[in-house]
C-alpha cells in the first residue's frame, strides 16, 4: 500500500473518530492490517538495503579473487616468455650449426667417404633436433598466445568490475555525505531544542530525530503542543529542501496500558494517532511530498529502556522521525550486474 493511501486512511479514521466518538472494532482491525502492511513494506526496504551492502561485499571479494588470478597468470606468462626466449636462442644456435655442417658437408663431399658419412650423420641428428625444437617452440608460442588472450580477457573483466565497484562506492559515499549533511542541517535548525527533549543521532546510514513526549504531547493526548509544532516546522523546512530522503514517523509509548476512552482504545491507537498528527503538521507547514512520509505506531514494543521504572517509561514515551536516503540509484546498478 502506498504511503499516501496510509496517511489518507489514517486521516479518515481520525475524522470518523471525532464525529462518532468511537471506532467500530471491525474498522479498527482493518486499519491495523493496513498498518502491518506498511511495516512489511518498510521491512522489505530495509532488506533491500542490506542486500545492496551484501552484493557490494561480494563484488569486492570477486574483484580481489580476479586480481589474484591475474597475478598468477602474469607470473605464468613471464615464465613461458622466458622459456620461449631460451628456446629461440637454442633454435638460432642449432640453425647456425646446421648451416656450418652443410658447408662442411659440401666441401668434404668429394673427400674422405668416412668423414662424409660422419658429417652426414651429424647433419641428420642436428636436423632432427632442429625440427624437435621447432615443434617445441611452436607449442610454447601457442600456449603463450592462449595465456595472453586469457590474461587480456581477465584484465578487461577486471576493469569492468573495478568500474562497477567504483560506481557503487561512489553512490554509497554520496548517500553517506547526504546523511552527514542532513544531520548537520537538522542540528543547526534545531539548535535551541537539542538537549531539551530532542536528540539527533546518526546510525546505520540513517538520521534519527527523537522527541520526548514532554516536547510534543500532553499525557494521553494526540494533539501536538505549541513548542512541539515549532520544532516540527523546523524539521519540515529542512526536509523540504532534501527531496531524496524518505521520512518515517514512529510513535512509541510506555508499557502502561491505556484505559479505553473515546477513539483511543490502547497504546497502539495512541502511538499511531500521534504519528499521524505529526505527519499532518509537517505536510501543512511545508511543501514536502506526502508520498515521502510514512506514519507508524510501535506502541510499547520497542522501548529504549525495558526497566519498569518511572524514568525508563519516560524515556520510552517518544516519537522518532527516521530519515533514510533513497537507494534507487544503487538498486539500478545492482540490477544491471
MIFILUM-621657 format. One record per residue (C-alpha): residue in three letters; x, y, z. Coordinates in steps of 0.001 Angstrom, whole numbers. Layout:
// MIFILUM-621657
R,ALA,X,Y,Z .
...
***
This chain:
// MIFILUM-621657
R,UNK,0,0,0 .
R,UNK,1372,3449,-898 .
R,UNK,2314,5809,1911 .
R,UNK,-192,8420,708 .
R,UNK,-3002,5895,992 .
R,UNK,-1861,5039,4535 .
R,UNK,-1988,8688,5516 .
R,UNK,-5394,9155,3871 .
R,UNK,-6836,6122,5627 .
R,UNK,-5497,7175,8999 .
R,UNK,-6904,10673,8410 .
R,UNK,-10325,9198,7679 .
R,UNK,-10087,7145,10875 .
R,UNK,-9255,10218,12927 .
R,UNK,-12122,12273,11421 .
R,UNK,-14544,9412,11839 .
R,UNK,-13451,9084,15464 .
R,UNK,-14063,12781,16045 .
R,UNK,-17587,12517,14567 .
R,UNK,-18767,9356,16226 .
R,UNK,-16648,9303,19463 .
R,UNK,-15555,5669,18955 .
R,UNK,-14246,3459,16118 .
R,UNK,-16095,221,15304 .
R,UNK,-13984,-2812,16149 .
R,UNK,-14121,-4161,12593 .
R,UNK,-12843,-893,11084 .
R,UNK,-10079,-717,13686 .
R,UNK,-8952,-4236,12759 .
R,UNK,-8872,-3275,9088 .
R,UNK,-6692,-286,9851 .
R,UNK,-4394,-2424,11945 .
R,UNK,-3953,-4730,8932 .
R,UNK,-3093,-1708,6802 .
R,UNK,-536,-585,9357 .
R,UNK,1017,-4032,9344 .
R,UNK,1284,-3865,5540 .
R,UNK,3112,-549,5864 .
R,UNK,5518,-2109,8340 .
R,UNK,6092,-5026,5966 .
R,UNK,6960,-2581,3175 .
R,UNK,9406,-855,5497 .
R,UNK,10993,-4223,6372 .
R,UNK,11311,-5038,2660 .
R,UNK,13066,-1715,2038 .
R,UNK,15461,-2476,4884 .
R,UNK,16086,-5945,3420 .
R,UNK,16837,-4395,0 .
R,UNK,19308,-2021,1620 .
R,UNK,21026,-4976,3345 .
R,UNK,21064,-6889,5 .
R,UNK,22783,-3885,-1562 .
R,UNK,25501,-3948,1030 .
R,UNK,25890,-7774,683 .
R,UNK,26230,-7536,-3120 .
R,UNK,28798,-4779,-2762 .
R,UNK,30809,-7019,-376 .
R,UNK,30568,-9921,-2844 .
R,UNK,31677,-7656,-5708 .
R,UNK,34715,-6535,-3706 .
R,UNK,35597,-10204,-2899 .
R,UNK,35252,-11226,-6567 .
R,UNK,37405,-8258,-7553 .
R,UNK,40126,-9427,-5125 .
R,UNK,39910,-13024,-6477 .
R,UNK,40279,-11767,-10060 .
R,UNK,43314,-9697,-9094 .
R,UNK,44923,-12783,-7536 .
R,UNK,44169,-14838,-10662 .
R,UNK,45674,-12139,-12913 .
R,UNK,48798,-12020,-10753 .
R,UNK,49156,-15800,-11217 .
R,UNK,48652,-15526,-14970 .
R,UNK,51199,-12741,-15216 .
R,UNK,53754,-14936,-13405 .
R,UNK,52948,-17914,-15696 .
R,UNK,53248,-15644,-18727 .
R,UNK,56643,-14402,-17561 .
R,UNK,57897,-17988,-17115 .
R,UNK,56588,-19068,-20507 .
R,UNK,58022,-15961,-22131 .
R,UNK,61425,-16711,-20639 .
R,UNK,61232,-20338,-21868 .
R,UNK,60235,-19039,-25294 .
R,UNK,63291,-16765,-25450 .
R,UNK,65638,-19589,-24349 .
R,UNK,64265,-21964,-26990 .
R,UNK,64542,-19230,-29623 .
R,UNK,68206,-18759,-28745 .
R,UNK,68784,-22534,-28916 .
R,UNK,66966,-22703,-32222 .
R,UNK,69089,-19924,-33671 .
R,UNK,72246,-21635,-32424 .
R,UNK,71231,-25011,-33927 .
R,UNK,70332,-23313,-37166 .
R,UNK,73810,-21775,-37305 .
R,UNK,75432,-25150,-36588 .
R,UNK,73276,-26737,-39283 .
R,UNK,74448,-24195,-41825 .
R,UNK,78063,-24766,-40811 .
R,UNK,77682,-28546,-41145 .
R,UNK,76063,-28166,-44540 .
R,UNK,79004,-26088,-45648 .
R,UNK,81492,-28690,-44370 .
R,UNK,79447,-31450,-45957 .
R,UNK,79575,-29771,-49351 .
R,UNK,83325,-29172,-49094 .
R,UNK,84104,-32716,-47980 .
R,UNK,81600,-34427,-50249 .
R,UNK,84333,-35369,-52632 .
R,UNK,86816,-36101,-49869 .
R,UNK,87120,-38921,-47389 .
R,UNK,84000,-41126,-47505 .
R,UNK,84181,-41928,-43826 .
R,UNK,84292,-38262,-42881 .
R,UNK,81436,-37622,-45273 .
R,UNK,79288,-40305,-43654 .
R,UNK,80092,-38953,-40185 .
R,UNK,79178,-35437,-41190 .
R,UNK,76037,-36739,-42855 .
R,UNK,75020,-38499,-39627 .
R,UNK,75752,-35406,-37556 .
R,UNK,73769,-33345,-40021 .
R,UNK,70791,-35696,-39777 .
R,UNK,70876,-35637,-35980 .
R,UNK,71130,-31864,-35986 .
R,UNK,68203,-31571,-38385 .
R,UNK,66100,-33873,-36217 .
R,UNK,66962,-31822,-33154 .
R,UNK,66148,-28674,-35062 .
R,UNK,62716,-29995,-36066 .
R,UNK,62057,-31075,-32470 .
R,UNK,62965,-27645,-31179 .
R,UNK,60765,-26077,-33837 .
R,UNK,57818,-28155,-32630 .
R,UNK,58523,-27229,-29005 .
R,UNK,58840,-23601,-29986 .
R,UNK,55511,-23657,-31817 .
R,UNK,53818,-25336,-28851 .
R,UNK,55187,-22748,-26455 .
R,UNK,54169,-19928,-28784 .
R,UNK,50612,-21301,-28959 .
R,UNK,50472,-21669,-25167 .
R,UNK,51825,-18160,-24728 .
R,UNK,49184,-16786,-27113 .
R,UNK,46422,-18601,-25216 .
R,UNK,47715,-17306,-21871 .
R,UNK,47946,-13786,-23257 .
R,UNK,44400,-13972,-24618 .
R,UNK,43099,-15243,-21275 .
R,UNK,45048,-12523,-19485 .
R,UNK,43613,-9846,-21773 .
R,UNK,40077,-11123,-21181 .
R,UNK,40542,-11203,-17405 .
R,UNK,42131,-7754,-17432 .
R,UNK,39168,-6353,-19368 .
R,UNK,36706,-8044,-16994 .
R,UNK,38662,-6758,-14011 .
R,UNK,38476,-3208,-15328 .
R,UNK,34718,-3553,-15762 .
R,UNK,34331,-4835,-12199 .
R,UNK,36586,-2130,-10846 .
R,UNK,34446,452,-12604 .
R,UNK,31280,-1162,-11195 .
R,UNK,32713,-1238,-7661 .
R,UNK,33885,2369,-8001 .
R,UNK,30399,3337,-9137 .
R,UNK,28792,1539,-6177 .
R,UNK,31257,3073,-3727 .
R,UNK,30633,6499,-5234 .
R,UNK,26879,6156,-4804 .
R,UNK,27258,4916,-1219 .
R,UNK,29662,7761,-422 .
R,UNK,27250,10307,-1867 .
R,UNK,24481,8822,297 .
R,UNK,26726,8972,3378 .
R,UNK,27653,12559,2565 .
R,UNK,23967,13394,2160 .
R,UNK,23180,11843,5561 .
R,UNK,26026,13755,7227 .
R,UNK,24900,16988,5594 .
R,UNK,21282,16350,6593 .
R,UNK,22263,15729,10233 .
R,UNK,24227,18988,10304 .
R,UNK,21349,20956,8799 .
R,UNK,18925,19489,11332 .
R,UNK,21310,20206,14219 .
R,UNK,21669,23805,13042 .
R,UNK,17911,24238,12617 .
R,UNK,17062,22634,15994 .
R,UNK,19907,24160,17975 .
R,UNK,17549,25516,20621 .
R,UNK,15797,22177,21101 .
R,UNK,18672,19672,21384 .
R,UNK,19096,18525,24964 .
R,UNK,15611,19777,25801 .
R,UNK,13564,16724,24954 .
R,UNK,15071,16342,21455 .
R,UNK,18113,14393,20250 .
R,UNK,19611,13884,16781 .
R,UNK,21673,10758,16123 .
R,UNK,23116,9013,13090 .
R,UNK,23453,5243,12710 .
R,UNK,23185,2563,10018 .
R,UNK,23157,5216,7290 .
R,UNK,20082,6948,8752 .
R,UNK,19377,10059,10821 .
R,UNK,17116,9713,13878 .
R,UNK,15337,12744,15345 .
R,UNK,13899,11592,18680 .
R,UNK,11401,13795,20548 .
R,UNK,10236,13132,24097 .
R,UNK,6543,13110,24899 .
R,UNK,7097,16211,27059 .
R,UNK,8117,18193,23962 .
R,UNK,5154,17162,21825 .
R,UNK,2121,15924,23746 .
R,UNK,259,16141,26997 .
R,UNK,-196,12769,28697 .
R,UNK,-2580,10563,26711 .
R,UNK,-3146,13299,24102 .
R,UNK,-2646,13205,20338 .
R,UNK,-2607,16992,19904 .
R,UNK,872,18454,19401 .
R,UNK,1609,21361,21711 .
R,UNK,2974,24718,20554 .
R,UNK,6666,24085,21289 .
R,UNK,6437,20751,19508 .
R,UNK,4813,22369,16473 .
R,UNK,7685,24865,16327 .
R,UNK,10267,22071,16311 .
R,UNK,8361,20099,13661 .
R,UNK,8159,23170,11415 .
R,UNK,11939,23490,11531 .
R,UNK,12370,19806,10708 .
R,UNK,9892,20129,7830 .
R,UNK,11729,23064,6293 .
R,UNK,14981,21118,6252 .
R,UNK,13332,18030,4709 .
R,UNK,11571,20207,2161 .
R,UNK,14988,21041,685 .
R,UNK,16191,17401,696 .
R,UNK,13840,15615,-1659 .
R,UNK,15799,12337,-1877 .
R,UNK,15140,11450,1775 .
R,UNK,12282,9171,2884 .
R,UNK,10666,10005,6217 .
R,UNK,9255,7515,8733 .
R,UNK,7433,8892,11788 .
R,UNK,7182,6296,14576 .
R,UNK,5098,6761,17698 .
R,UNK,6218,4944,20875 .
R,UNK,4519,4574,24254 .
R,UNK,5449,3102,27623 .
R,UNK,4105,-246,28819 .
R,UNK,1323,1180,30973 .
R,UNK,-1975,44,29386 .
R,UNK,-4305,2758,28098 .
R,UNK,-7757,2949,29599 .
R,UNK,-10010,2918,26555 .
R,UNK,-11751,6256,26253 .
R,UNK,-13282,7623,23078 .
R,UNK,-11258,6977,19939 .
R,UNK,-8078,5897,21791 .
R,UNK,-8541,2295,22897 .
R,UNK,-4985,1235,23670 .
R,UNK,-1309,2088,23192 .
R,UNK,-1465,1041,19545 .
R,UNK,-4089,3685,18855 .
R,UNK,-2171,6304,20826 .
R,UNK,1155,5687,19052 .
R,UNK,-374,5658,15559 .
R,UNK,-2558,8740,16116 .
R,UNK,392,10691,17478 .
R,UNK,2470,9773,14424 .
R,UNK,-416,10802,12176 .
R,UNK,-776,14142,13974 .
R,UNK,2894,14867,13308 .
R,UNK,2555,13951,9617 .
R,UNK,-338,16400,9274 .
R,UNK,1666,19218,10873 .
R,UNK,4650,18549,8590 .
R,UNK,2570,18496,5398 .
R,UNK,568,21548,6479 .
R,UNK,3637,23682,7177 .
R,UNK,5851,22700,4234 .
R,UNK,5829,21537,629 .
R,UNK,7015,18006,1445 .
R,UNK,5593,15419,-940 .
R,UNK,3233,13327,1247 .
R,UNK,4383,10222,-627 .
R,UNK,7731,10515,1158 .
R,UNK,6071,10270,4577 .
R,UNK,5060,7150,6498 .
R,UNK,3219,7241,9832 .
R,UNK,3625,4188,12044 .
R,UNK,2838,3179,15602 .
R,UNK,5039,877,17678 .
R,UNK,3044,1070,20924 .
R,UNK,5204,-161,23844 .
R,UNK,7051,-2893,21912 .
R,UNK,10291,-1047,21037 .
R,UNK,11405,529,24325 .
R,UNK,14706,2368,24769 .
R,UNK,14863,1143,28355 .
R,UNK,12917,-2048,29265 .
R,UNK,13101,-1298,33002 .
R,UNK,9845,-918,34898 .
R,UNK,10820,2407,36478 .
R,UNK,9241,5825,36043 .
R,UNK,12458,7132,34470 .
R,UNK,12574,4273,31948 .
R,UNK,8927,4755,30994 .
R,UNK,9568,8476,30466 .
R,UNK,12367,7646,28006 .
R,UNK,10134,5213,26128 .
R,UNK,7332,7762,25614 .
R,UNK,8714,9353,22462 .
R,UNK,8280,9965,18749 .
R,UNK,11082,9200,16309 .
R,UNK,11483,10754,12883 .
R,UNK,13689,8351,10911 .
R,UNK,15287,9775,7766 .
R,UNK,16566,7337,5127 .
R,UNK,18283,8233,1810 .
R,UNK,16600,6739,-1232 .
R,UNK,18643,3848,-2700 .
R,UNK,17115,3914,-6200 .
R,UNK,20441,4595,-7978 .
R,UNK,22246,1848,-6070 .
R,UNK,19489,-685,-6779 .
R,UNK,19602,132,-10509 .
R,UNK,23362,-502,-10613 .
R,UNK,22982,-3825,-8801 .
R,UNK,20131,-4928,-11054 .
R,UNK,22324,-4408,-14148 .
R,UNK,25150,-6521,-12614 .
***
